[in-house]
Amino acid sequence: QPNSQASGAHSNKAAGRQVRPYDFWSPDRFSKEQMRAVELVHENLAERLSTSLPPYLRTEFRPRLMHIEQGRADEVMKDVPAGTLFHLLAFDPLPGRAVLIISQEVTWVILEQLLGGSGWTDPAGRTLTDIGQALIKGTVEYMLNDFKAAWSKVVALEPRLEDSTVNQHWVQMMMGNARVMLVTFEITVKRATGTMGIYIPFSMLKPVAN
């Protein structure tokens, strides 16, 4: 009888609590406050890129932070189109690697600008040559000072481009089912509008989570 009464009291107490589902396979590792902090960093990054890249590209470059989400790498990367160029970024001294991708609509306009063309081309059915990949890598490397400055209020980083590849399967295998934070920007360059995504592993941000 005492056990029954204790059980009933416990049930009534639990019933008064707000219960919400929790997915142990894909848990949210960061609080709303931490998500907001990362959002502020990348809003700052967007402002810096809108100033630094137009002289480099000799045309307008307007980035706008669209959203931030959490999830498993294999799920949030599964819809990336074939032929996309993946850039592996190290944020020393933080551990691990982040991945940056620029949508093909924007990539081809940037490439046309760097080669002195009209700045407009249809990416359908086209693949990046080694020279094209090298030029886009140079653009990403040019952005890294803005990454460093945007993160400076949180942590002193030394960003570097470790590698670039179109091998999507290799990148997905490297990232596995790691939990990541995906930061998505809308990018407007001349008449083209596309996106830029940054996939940041939770393990990379954990040392500065506080």
Buried (B, 14 or more C-beta within 10 A) or exposed (E): EEEEEEEEEEEEEEEEEEEEEEEEEEEBBBEEEBBEBBBBBBBBBBBBBBEBBBEBBEBEBBBEBBEBEBBBBBEBBEEBEEBBBBBBBBBEEBEBBBBBBBBBBBBBBBBBBBEEEEBEBEBEEBEBEEEBBEBBBEBBBBBBEBBBBBBEEEEEBEBBBEEBBBEBEEBBEBBEEBBBBBBBBBBBBBEBBBBBBBBBBBBBBBEBEE
